[in-house]
């Protein structure tokens, strides 16, 4: 469906990430809440979770 989009040259298509399981999603939410309450949640950390570069501890 989205394969027919005209993507300008020079723009790389990001790989699709698998959707985390419900249990993984709950762990991610708990970790984000913990970081927010501790004042440690930054845009960089949020981006790491959203791109799959960071997993909940």
N, C-alpha and C positions, 0 to 999 in steps of 0.2 A: 504494500500500500504506500509506504513512504519511500520506496525505492525509486520512484519516478520524480523525486524532487530535483530541481536543478541547483546543485551545490556549486558555488563559484570555485574556480580553480584556486589552489593554494590553501584551501580550507580542508583540514583533515577531519574525517568522520570519526568520532569517538566510538570505541567499542561499546556494545550494549552490555550492561551489567545484569547478572541474574538478580531477580527479586529475592531479597532475603526471606527466609522462612518467618512465620509469625513469631516464633520464639526468638529468632535473631533480631527481629524488629523491636520486640519488647526490651531486649538487652540494650539495643542502640538507644532507644528512648530513655531508658533508665540512666545510661551513661551520660547522655546529653543533659538530662536534668541535673545529675550530680555535678557535672562540670559547670553548669549555669549557676547552681547554688553556691559553688565554691568560687565563683567569679573567674573561672578559668576557660570558659567557652569563648573562643575567638572565631572570626570568620574562616581562618585557615583550618582550624580543627573541624568546623562544620563542613567545609569543603572536602576534607579528607574522608569523613563519614559518607558524604553524598557520592563520592567518586569511587568508593570501595578501597581506598588506600589505607584506611584505618578501620579496625574492628573493635568492638567493645572489649574492655579488659576483664 
